[in-house]
Amino acid sequence: MLAEISEQIRKEVIRNSKQKSCSIDANLLEIETTNDMAIASVRFTGQLRDGPDSEPEAFDEIWHVQKI
């Protein structure tokens, strides 16, 4: 699940933005399951650059992904 989410996010960033991913790492923090639903908390860190001549900028985000 983590690999699939990471790949989808990487493709979405490239497709919908002028930013270019320099590096991206994903770490699964937690999975909560209740009844027939699972929520995964994933921490994404890495660097993005706005254009070919710009300096990379670091990012650090936690995403909560729900699957029913």
N, CA, C and O atoms as a Maestro MAE file, in Angstrom:
{
 s_m_m2io_version
 :::
 2.0.0
}

f_m_ct {
 s_m_title
 :::
 protein
 m_atom[272] {
  # First column is atom index #
  i_m_mmod_type
  r_m_x_coord
  r_m_y_coord
  r_m_z_coord
  i_m_residue_number
  s_m_chain_name
  s_m_pdb_residue_name
  s_m_pdb_atom_name
  i_m_atomic_number
  :::
  1 25 0.825 -1.188 0.000 1 A "MET " " N  " 7
  2 3 0.000 0.000 0.000 1 A "MET " " CA " 6
  3 2 0.875 1.260 0.000 1 A "MET " " C  " 6
  4 15 0.590 2.219 -0.718 1 A "MET " " O  " 8
  5 25 1.926 1.251 0.800 2 A "LEU " " N  " 7
  6 3 2.817 2.406 0.885 2 A "LEU " " CA " 6
  7 2 3.494 2.683 -0.453 2 A "LEU " " C  " 6
  8 15 3.576 3.835 -0.878 2 A "LEU " " O  " 8
  9 25 3.977 1.645 -1.115 3 A "ALA " " N  " 7
  10 3 4.648 1.833 -2.407 3 A "ALA " " CA " 6
  11 2 3.672 2.381 -3.449 3 A "ALA " " C  " 6
  12 15 4.033 3.247 -4.246 3 A "ALA " " O  " 8
  13 25 2.450 1.881 -3.444 4 A "GLU " " N  " 7
  14 3 1.444 2.355 -4.396 4 A "GLU " " CA " 6
  15 2 1.102 3.826 -4.155 4 A "GLU " " C  " 6
  16 15 1.011 4.602 -5.106 4 A "GLU " " O  " 8
  17 25 0.914 4.213 -2.900 5 A "ILE " " N  " 7
  18 3 0.601 5.602 -2.566 5 A "ILE " " CA " 6
  19 2 1.758 6.511 -2.952 5 A "ILE " " C  " 6
  20 15 1.544 7.579 -3.525 5 A "ILE " " O  " 8
  21 25 2.979 6.095 -2.644 6 A "SER " " N  " 7
  22 3 4.156 6.904 -2.974 6 A "SER " " CA " 6
  23 2 4.264 7.136 -4.478 6 A "SER " " C  " 6
  24 15 4.546 8.251 -4.918 6 A "SER " " O  " 8
  25 25 4.043 6.100 -5.256 7 A "GLU " " N  " 7
  26 3 4.137 6.227 -6.711 7 A "GLU " " CA " 6
  27 2 3.031 7.131 -7.255 7 A "GLU " " C  " 6
  28 15 3.283 7.938 -8.150 7 A "GLU " " O  " 8
  29 25 1.820 7.009 -6.734 8 A "GLN " " N  " 7
  30 3 0.718 7.867 -7.185 8 A "GLN " " CA " 6
  31 2 1.009 9.339 -6.862 8 A "GLN " " C  " 6
  32 15 0.752 10.213 -7.690 8 A "GLN " " O  " 8
  33 25 1.530 9.610 -5.694 9 A "ILE " " N  " 7
  34 3 1.846 10.990 -5.314 9 A "ILE " " CA " 6
  35 2 2.967 11.535 -6.192 9 A "ILE " " C  " 6
  36 15 2.895 12.678 -6.644 9 A "ILE " " O  " 8
  37 25 3.989 10.745 -6.437 10 A "ARG " " N  " 7
  38 3 5.099 11.186 -7.284 10 A "ARG " " CA " 6
  39 2 4.589 11.541 -8.683 10 A "ARG " " C  " 6
  40 15 4.968 12.575 -9.233 10 A "ARG " " O  " 8
  41 25 3.749 10.708 -9.251 11 A "LYS " " N  " 7
  42 3 3.195 10.976 -10.589 11 A "LYS " " CA " 6
  43 2 2.320 12.223 -10.576 11 A "LYS " " C  " 6
  44 15 2.367 13.019 -11.514 11 A "LYS " " O  " 8
  45 25 1.532 12.402 -9.537 12 A "GLU " " N  " 7
  46 3 0.631 13.556 -9.445 12 A "GLU " " CA " 6
  47 2 1.412 14.862 -9.326 12 A "GLU " " C  " 6
  48 15 1.048 15.858 -9.951 12 A "GLU " " O  " 8
  49 25 2.467 14.868 -8.541 13 A "VAL " " N  " 7
  50 3 3.294 16.070 -8.394 13 A "VAL " " CA " 6
  51 2 3.899 16.448 -9.736 13 A "VAL " " C  " 6
  52 15 3.898 17.622 -10.107 13 A "VAL " " O  " 8
  53 25 4.410 15.476 -10.461 14 A "ILE " " N  " 7
  54 3 5.026 15.743 -11.762 14 A "ILE " " CA " 6
  55 2 3.988 16.201 -12.778 14 A "ILE " " C  " 6
  56 15 4.254 17.123 -13.548 14 A "ILE " " O  " 8
  57 25 2.820 15.583 -12.797 15 A "ARG " " N  " 7
  58 3 1.781 15.881 -13.783 15 A "ARG " " CA " 6
  59 2 1.129 17.241 -13.553 15 A "ARG " " C  " 6
  60 15 0.889 17.968 -14.516 15 A "ARG " " O  " 8
  61 25 0.837 17.600 -12.318 16 A "ASN " " N  " 7
  62 3 0.034 18.787 -12.026 16 A "ASN " " CA " 6
  63 2 0.829 19.991 -11.559 16 A "ASN " " C  " 6
  64 15 0.245 20.948 -11.049 16 A "ASN " " O  " 8
  65 25 2.109 19.972 -11.713 17 A "SER " " N  " 7
  66 3 2.906 21.063 -11.187 17 A "SER " " CA " 6
  67 2 4.115 21.309 -12.068 17 A "SER " " C  " 6
  68 15 4.571 20.425 -12.793 17 A "SER " " O  " 8
  69 25 4.622 22.525 -11.990 18 A "LYS " " N  " 7
  70 3 5.865 22.827 -12.675 18 A "LYS " " CA " 6
  71 2 7.052 22.413 -11.822 18 A "LYS " " C  " 6
  72 15 8.201 22.471 -12.261 18 A "LYS " " O  " 8
  73 25 6.760 21.997 -10.602 19 A "GLN " " N  " 7
  74 3 7.836 21.572 -9.709 19 A "GLN " " CA " 6
  75 2 8.388 20.230 -10.174 19 A "GLN " " C  " 6
  76 15 7.677 19.416 -10.762 19 A "GLN " " O  " 8
  77 25 9.650 20.024 -9.901 20 A "LYS " " N  " 7
  78 3 10.278 18.758 -10.223 20 A "LYS " " CA " 6
  79 2 10.784 18.154 -8.927 20 A "LYS " " C  " 6
  80 15 11.470 18.805 -8.139 20 A "LYS " " O  " 8
  81 25 10.433 16.902 -8.727 21 A "SER " " N  " 7
  82 3 10.870 16.210 -7.533 21 A "SER " " CA " 6
  83 2 12.349 15.871 -7.651 21 A "SER " " C  " 6
  84 15 12.778 15.243 -8.618 21 A "SER " " O  " 8
  85 25 13.118 16.290 -6.665 22 A "CYS " " N  " 7
  86 3 14.534 15.942 -6.619 22 A "CYS " " CA " 6
  87 2 14.713 14.634 -5.854 22 A "CYS " " C  " 6
  88 15 15.516 13.779 -6.230 22 A "CYS " " O  " 8
  89 25 13.954 14.500 -4.782 23 A "SER " " N  " 7
  90 3 13.983 13.277 -3.990 23 A "SER " " CA " 6
  91 2 12.711 13.209 -3.159 23 A "SER " " C  " 6
  92 15 12.154 14.238 -2.775 23 A "SER " " O  " 8
  93 25 12.261 12.003 -2.885 24 A "ILE " " N  " 7
  94 3 11.093 11.817 -2.032 24 A "ILE " " CA " 6
  95 2 11.256 10.509 -1.271 24 A "ILE " " C  " 6
  96 15 11.620 9.481 -1.842 24 A "ILE " " O  " 8
  97 25 10.983 10.567 0.019 25 A "ASP " " N  " 7
  98 3 11.001 9.390 0.882 25 A "ASP " " CA " 6
  99 2 9.657 9.300 1.580 25 A "ASP " " C  " 6
  100 15 9.051 10.319 1.912 25 A "ASP " " O  " 8
  101 25 9.196 8.083 1.801 26 A "ALA " " N  " 7
  102 3 7.934 7.865 2.496 26 A "ALA " " CA " 6
  103 2 8.154 6.861 3.617 26 A "ALA " " C  " 6
  104 15 8.798 5.828 3.430 26 A "ALA " " O  " 8
  105 25 7.610 7.180 4.777 27 A "ASN " " N  " 7
  106 3 7.684 6.284 5.928 27 A "ASN " " CA " 6
  107 2 6.292 6.078 6.486 27 A "ASN " " C  " 6
  108 15 5.584 7.038 6.793 27 A "ASN " " O  " 8
  109 25 5.911 4.836 6.613 28 A "LEU " " N  " 7
  110 3 4.626 4.500 7.201 28 A "LEU " " CA " 6
  111 2 4.717 4.689 8.701 28 A "LEU " " C  " 6
  112 15 5.513 4.028 9.368 28 A "LEU " " O  " 8
  113 25 3.902 5.595 9.238 29 A "LEU " " N  " 7
  114 3 3.936 5.897 10.670 29 A "LEU " " CA " 6
  115 2 2.992 5.004 11.458 29 A "LEU " " C  " 6
  116 15 3.335 4.516 12.534 29 A "LEU " " O  " 8
  117 25 1.796 4.795 10.910 30 A "GLU " " N  " 7
  118 3 0.774 4.080 11.676 30 A "GLU " " CA " 6
  119 2 -0.342 3.637 10.742 30 A "GLU " " C  " 6
  120 15 -0.621 4.287 9.734 30 A "GLU " " O  " 8
  121 25 -0.973 2.527 11.088 31 A "ILE " " N  " 7
  122 3 -2.192 2.090 10.410 31 A "ILE " " CA " 6
  123 2 -3.239 1.821 11.479 31 A "ILE " " C  " 6
  124 15 -3.014 1.041 12.404 31 A "ILE " " O  " 8
  125 25 -4.383 2.475 11.341 32 A "GLU " " N  " 7
  126 3 -5.511 2.238 12.235 32 A "GLU " " CA " 6
  127 2 -6.600 1.534 11.447 32 A "GLU " " C  " 6
  128 15 -6.929 1.940 10.332 32 A "GLU " " O  " 8
  129 25 -7.158 0.483 12.024 33 A "THR " " N  " 7
  130 3 -8.264 -0.212 11.369 33 A "THR " " CA " 6
  131 2 -9.475 -0.195 12.285 33 A "THR " " C  " 6
  132 15 -9.381 -0.477 13.479 33 A "THR " " O  " 8
  133 25 -10.607 0.141 11.701 34 A "THR " " N  " 7
  134 3 -11.874 0.106 12.420 34 A "THR " " CA " 6
  135 2 -12.919 -0.476 11.487 34 A "THR " " C  " 6
  136 15 -13.112 0.006 10.371 34 A "THR " " O  " 8
  137 25 -13.583 -1.505 11.950 35 A "ASN " " N  " 7
  138 3 -14.598 -2.200 11.149 35 A "ASN " " CA " 6
  139 2 -14.034 -2.556 9.780 35 A "ASN " " C  " 6
  140 15 -13.149 -3.406 9.689 35 A "ASN " " O  " 8
  141 25 -14.518 -1.933 8.724 36 A "ASP " " N  " 7
  142 3 -14.057 -2.261 7.369 36 A "ASP " " CA " 6
  143 2 -13.266 -1.111 6.741 36 A "ASP " " C  " 6
  144 15 -13.230 -0.991 5.516 36 A "ASP " " O  " 8
  145 25 -12.635 -0.269 7.553 37 A "MET " " N  " 7
  146 3 -11.881 0.872 7.054 37 A "MET " " CA " 6
  147 2 -10.472 0.860 7.653 37 A "MET " " C  " 6
  148 15 -10.275 0.472 8.805 37 A "MET " " O  " 8
  149 25 -9.496 1.295 6.846 38 A "ALA " " N  " 7
  150 3 -8.119 1.438 7.320 38 A "ALA " " CA " 6
  151 2 -7.646 2.852 7.011 38 A "ALA " " C  " 6
  152 15 -7.922 3.389 5.938 38 A "ALA " " O  " 8
  153 25 -6.928 3.454 7.962 39 A "ILE " " N  " 7
  154 3 -6.333 4.774 7.769 39 A "ILE " " CA " 6
  155 2 -4.837 4.642 8.011 39 A "ILE " " C  " 6
  156 15 -4.398 4.248 9.091 39 A "ILE " " O  " 8
  157 25 -4.063 4.980 6.981 40 A "ALA " " N  " 7
  158 3 -2.607 4.928 7.078 40 A "ALA " " CA " 6
  159 2 -2.069 6.351 7.198 40 A "ALA " " C  " 6
  160 15 -2.475 7.239 6.448 40 A "ALA " " O  " 8
  161 25 -1.166 6.562 8.132 41 A "SER " " N  " 7
  162 3 -0.478 7.845 8.273 41 A "SER " " CA " 6
  163 2 0.916 7.672 7.687 41 A "SER " " C  " 6
  164 15 1.699 6.841 8.148 41 A "SER " " O  " 8
  165 25 1.216 8.472 6.661 42 A "VAL " " N  " 7
  166 3 2.478 8.353 5.936 42 A "VAL " " CA " 6
  167 2 3.199 9.695 5.976 42 A "VAL " " C  " 6
  168 15 2.610 10.732 5.674 42 A "VAL " " O  " 8
  169 25 4.456 9.672 6.345 43 A "ARG " " N  " 7
  170 3 5.267 10.895 6.378 43 A "ARG " " CA " 6
  171 2 6.123 10.945 5.110 43 A "ARG " " C  " 6
  172 15 6.910 10.038 4.838 43 A "ARG " " O  " 8
  173 25 5.951 12.021 4.345 44 A "PHE " " N  " 7
  174 3 6.719 12.239 3.127 44 A "PHE " " CA " 6
  175 2 7.727 13.356 3.375 44 A "PHE " " C  " 6
  176 15 7.369 14.431 3.858 44 A "PHE " " O  " 8
  177 25 8.974 13.097 3.046 45 A "THR " " N  " 7
  178 3 10.023 14.105 3.128 45 A "THR " " CA " 6
  179 2 10.818 14.072 1.826 45 A "THR " " C  " 6
  180 15 10.838 13.067 1.115 45 A "THR " " O  " 8
  181 25 11.460 15.176 1.539 46 A "GLY " " N  " 7
  182 3 12.279 15.223 0.336 46 A "GLY " " CA " 6
  183 2 12.559 16.641 -0.071 46 A "GLY " " C  " 6
  184 15 12.498 17.566 0.739 46 A "GLY " " O  " 8
  185 25 12.870 16.802 -1.355 47 A "GLN " " N  " 7
  186 3 13.168 18.118 -1.897 47 A "GLN " " CA " 6
  187 2 12.483 18.290 -3.247 47 A "GLN " " C  " 6
  188 15 12.410 17.358 -4.047 47 A "GLN " " O  " 8
  189 25 11.981 19.499 -3.483 48 A "LEU " " N  " 7
  190 3 11.371 19.879 -4.762 48 A "LEU " " CA " 6
  191 2 12.044 21.149 -5.253 48 A "LEU " " C  " 6
  192 15 12.535 21.956 -4.464 48 A "LEU " " O  " 8
  193 25 12.057 21.312 -6.561 49 A "ARG " " N  " 7
  194 3 12.529 22.581 -7.117 49 A "ARG " " CA " 6
  195 2 11.460 23.110 -8.050 49 A "ARG " " C  " 6
  196 15 10.787 22.336 -8.731 49 A "ARG " " O  " 8
  197 25 11.296 24.438 -8.084 50 A "ASP " " N  " 7
  198 3 10.264 25.082 -8.887 50 A "ASP " " CA " 6
  199 2 10.586 25.086 -10.372 50 A "ASP " " C  " 6
  200 15 9.671 25.114 -11.194 50 A "ASP " " O  " 8
  201 25 11.816 25.058 -10.724 51 A "GLY " " N  " 7
  202 3 12.216 25.091 -12.121 51 A "GLY " " CA " 6
  203 2 13.628 24.568 -12.271 51 A "GLY " " C  " 6
  204 15 14.291 24.275 -11.276 51 A "GLY " " O  " 8
  205 25 14.092 24.449 -13.490 52 A "PRO " " N  " 7
  206 3 15.414 23.862 -13.709 52 A "PRO " " CA " 6
  207 2 16.570 24.663 -13.110 52 A "PRO " " C  " 6
  208 15 17.622 24.099 -12.812 52 A "PRO " " O  " 8
  209 25 16.383 25.967 -12.934 53 A "ASP " " N  " 7
  210 3 17.463 26.809 -12.401 53 A "ASP " " CA " 6
  211 2 17.296 27.160 -10.929 53 A "ASP " " C  " 6
  212 15 18.139 27.858 -10.366 53 A "ASP " " O  " 8
  213 25 16.231 26.694 -10.301 54 A "SER " " N  " 7
  214 3 15.980 27.059 -8.906 54 A "SER " " CA " 6
  215 2 16.643 26.067 -7.954 54 A "SER " " C  " 6
  216 15 16.958 24.935 -8.319 54 A "SER " " O  " 8
  217 25 16.840 26.527 -6.739 55 A "GLU " " N  " 7
  218 3 17.424 25.689 -5.696 55 A "GLU " " CA " 6
  219 2 16.358 24.741 -5.138 55 A "GLU " " C  " 6
  220 15 15.195 25.129 -5.032 55 A "GLU " " O  " 8
  221 25 16.723 23.530 -4.786 56 A "PRO " " N  " 7
  222 3 15.759 22.607 -4.171 56 A "PRO " " CA " 6
  223 2 15.292 23.125 -2.811 56 A "PRO " " C  " 6
  224 15 16.068 23.713 -2.058 56 A "PRO " " O  " 8
  225 25 14.018 22.899 -2.511 57 A "GLU " " N  " 7
  226 3 13.452 23.265 -1.212 57 A "GLU " " CA " 6
  227 2 12.953 22.005 -0.514 57 A "GLU " " C  " 6
  228 15 12.313 21.154 -1.131 57 A "GLU " " O  " 8
  229 25 13.248 21.899 0.757 58 A "ALA " " N  " 7
  230 3 12.847 20.726 1.533 58 A "ALA " " CA " 6
  231 2 11.355 20.773 1.851 58 A "ALA " " C  " 6
  232 15 10.779 21.848 2.019 58 A "ALA " " O  " 8
  233 25 10.737 19.592 1.931 59 A "PHE " " N  " 7
  234 3 9.353 19.491 2.402 59 A "PHE " " CA " 6
  235 2 9.254 18.328 3.376 59 A "PHE " " C  " 6
  236 15 10.040 17.383 3.325 59 A "PHE " " O  " 8
  237 25 8.272 18.419 4.259 60 A "ASP " " N  " 7
  238 3 8.031 17.404 5.274 60 A "ASP " " CA " 6
  239 2 6.537 17.426 5.562 60 A "ASP " " C  " 6
  240 15 6.043 18.359 6.195 60 A "ASP " " O  " 8
  241 25 5.805 16.396 5.101 61 A "GLU " " N  " 7
  242 3 4.346 16.367 5.239 61 A "GLU " " CA " 6
  243 2 3.897 15.012 5.751 61 A "GLU " " C  " 6
  244 15 4.517 13.989 5.463 61 A "GLU " " O  " 8
  245 25 2.819 15.016 6.507 62 A "ILE " " N  " 7
  246 3 2.176 13.773 6.921 62 A "ILE " " CA " 6
  247 2 0.810 13.716 6.251 62 A "ILE " " C  " 6
  248 15 -0.004 14.629 6.390 62 A "ILE " " O  " 8
  249 25 0.574 12.634 5.525 63 A "TRP " " N  " 7
  250 3 -0.704 12.424 4.838 63 A "TRP " " CA " 6
  251 2 -1.433 11.269 5.524 63 A "TRP " " C  " 6
  252 15 -0.822 10.284 5.939 63 A "TRP " " O  " 8
  253 25 -2.742 11.415 5.633 64 A "HIS " " N  " 7
  254 3 -3.596 10.366 6.195 64 A "HIS " " CA " 6
  255 2 -4.457 9.840 5.049 64 A "HIS " " C  " 6
  256 15 -5.295 10.558 4.503 64 A "HIS " " O  " 8
  257 25 -4.238 8.583 4.698 65 A "VAL " " N  " 7
  258 3 -4.903 7.968 3.555 65 A "VAL " " CA " 6
  259 2 -5.919 6.954 4.071 65 A "VAL " " C  " 6
  260 15 -5.602 6.091 4.889 65 A "VAL " " O  " 8
  261 25 -7.139 7.080 3.575 66 A "GLN " " N  " 7
  262 3 -8.231 6.218 4.028 66 A "GLN " " CA " 6
  263 2 -8.605 5.230 2.938 66 A "GLN " " C  " 6
  264 15 -8.720 5.596 1.768 66 A "GLN " " O  " 8
  265 25 -8.796 3.962 3.332 67 A "LYS " " N  " 7
  266 3 -9.239 2.935 2.394 67 A "LYS " " CA " 6
  267 2 -10.435 2.218 3.009 67 A "LYS " " C  " 6
  268 15 -10.401 1.772 4.156 67 A "LYS " " O  " 8
  269 25 -11.475 2.124 2.221 68 A "ILE " " N  " 7
  270 3 -12.707 1.475 2.691 68 A "ILE " " CA " 6
  271 2 -12.827 0.114 2.046 68 A "ILE " " C  " 6
  272 15 -13.792 -0.607 2.301 68 A "ILE " " O  " 8
  :::
 }
 m_bond[271] {
  # First column is bond index #
  i_m_from
  i_m_to
  i_m_order
  :::
  1 1 2 1
  2 2 3 1
  3 3 4 2
  4 3 5 1
  5 5 6 1
  6 6 7 1
  7 7 8 2
  8 7 9 1
  9 9 10 1
  10 10 11 1
  11 11 12 2
  12 11 13 1
  13 13 14 1
  14 14 15 1
  15 15 16 2
  16 15 17 1
  17 17 18 1
  18 18 19 1
  19 19 20 2
  20 19 21 1
  21 21 22 1
  22 22 23 1
  23 23 24 2
  24 23 25 1
  25 25 26 1
  26 26 27 1
  27 27 28 2
  28 27 29 1
  29 29 30 1
  30 30 31 1
  31 31 32 2
  32 31 33 1
  33 33 34 1
  34 34 35 1
  35 35 36 2
  36 35 37 1
  37 37 38 1
  38 38 39 1
  39 39 40 2
  40 39 41 1
  41 41 42 1
  42 42 43 1
  43 43 44 2
  44 43 45 1
  45 45 46 1
  46 46 47 1
  47 47 48 2
  48 47 49 1
  49 49 50 1
  50 50 51 1
  51 51 52 2
  52 51 53 1
  53 53 54 1
  54 54 55 1
  55 55 56 2
  56 55 57 1
  57 57 58 1
  58 58 59 1
  59 59 60 2
  60 59 61 1
  61 61 62 1
  62 62 63 1
  63 63 64 2
  64 63 65 1
  65 65 66 1
  66 66 67 1
  67 67 68 2
  68 67 69 1
  69 69 70 1
  70 70 71 1
  71 71 72 2
  72 71 73 1
  73 73 74 1
  74 74 75 1
  75 75 76 2
  76 75 77 1
  77 77 78 1
  78 78 79 1
  79 79 80 2
  80 79 81 1
  81 81 82 1
  82 82 83 1
  83 83 84 2
  84 83 85 1
  85 85 86 1
  86 86 87 1
  87 87 88 2
  88 87 89 1
  89 89 90 1
  90 90 91 1
  91 91 92 2
  92 91 93 1
  93 93 94 1
  94 94 95 1
  95 95 96 2
  96 95 97 1
  97 97 98 1
  98 98 99 1
  99 99 100 2
  100 99 101 1
  101 101 102 1
  102 102 103 1
  103 103 104 2
  104 103 105 1
  105 105 106 1
  106 106 107 1
  107 107 108 2
  108 107 109 1
  109 109 110 1
  110 110 111 1
  111 111 112 2
  112 111 113 1
  113 113 114 1
  114 114 115 1
  115 115 116 2
  116 115 117 1
  117 117 118 1
  118 118 119 1
  119 119 120 2
  120 119 121 1
  121 121 122 1
  122 122 123 1
  123 123 124 2
  124 123 125 1
  125 125 126 1
  126 126 127 1
  127 127 128 2
  128 127 129 1
  129 129 130 1
  130 130 131 1
  131 131 132 2
  132 131 133 1
  133 133 134 1
  134 134 135 1
  135 135 136 2
  136 135 137 1
  137 137 138 1
  138 138 139 1
  139 139 140 2
  140 139 141 1
  141 141 142 1
  142 142 143 1
  143 143 144 2
  144 143 145 1
  145 145 146 1
  146 146 147 1
  147 147 148 2
  148 147 149 1
  149 149 150 1
  150 150 151 1
  151 151 152 2
  152 151 153 1
  153 153 154 1
  154 154 155 1
  155 155 156 2
  156 155 157 1
  157 157 158 1
  158 158 159 1
  159 159 160 2
  160 159 161 1
  161 161 162 1
  162 162 163 1
  163 163 164 2
  164 163 165 1
  165 165 166 1
  166 166 167 1
  167 167 168 2
  168 167 169 1
  169 169 170 1
  170 170 171 1
  171 171 172 2
  172 171 173 1
  173 173 174 1
  174 174 175 1
  175 175 176 2
  176 175 177 1
  177 177 178 1
  178 178 179 1
  179 179 180 2
  180 179 181 1
  181 181 182 1
  182 182 183 1
  183 183 184 2
  184 183 185 1
  185 185 186 1
  186 186 187 1
  187 187 188 2
  188 187 189 1
  189 189 190 1
  190 190 191 1
  191 191 192 2
  192 191 193 1
  193 193 194 1
  194 194 195 1
  195 195 196 2
  196 195 197 1
  197 197 198 1
  198 198 199 1
  199 199 200 2
  200 199 201 1
  201 201 202 1
  202 202 203 1
  203 203 204 2
  204 203 205 1
  205 205 206 1
  206 206 207 1
  207 207 208 2
  208 207 209 1
  209 209 210 1
  210 210 211 1
  211 211 212 2
  212 211 213 1
  213 213 214 1
  214 214 215 1
  215 215 216 2
  216 215 217 1
  217 217 218 1
  218 218 219 1
  219 219 220 2
  220 219 221 1
  221 221 222 1
  222 222 223 1
  223 223 224 2
  224 223 225 1
  225 225 226 1
  226 226 227 1
  227 227 228 2
  228 227 229 1
  229 229 230 1
  230 230 231 1
  231 231 232 2
  232 231 233 1
  233 233 234 1
  234 234 235 1
  235 235 236 2
  236 235 237 1
  237 237 238 1
  238 238 239 1
  239 239 240 2
  240 239 241 1
  241 241 242 1
  242 242 243 1
  243 243 244 2
  244 243 245 1
  245 245 246 1
  246 246 247 1
  247 247 248 2
  248 247 249 1
  249 249 250 1
  250 250 251 1
  251 251 252 2
  252 251 253 1
  253 253 254 1
  254 254 255 1
  255 255 256 2
  256 255 257 1
  257 257 258 1
  258 258 259 1
  259 259 260 2
  260 259 261 1
  261 261 262 1
  262 262 263 1
  263 263 264 2
  264 263 265 1
  265 265 266 1
  266 266 267 1
  267 267 268 2
  268 267 269 1
  269 269 270 1
  270 270 271 1
  271 271 272 2
  :::
 }
}
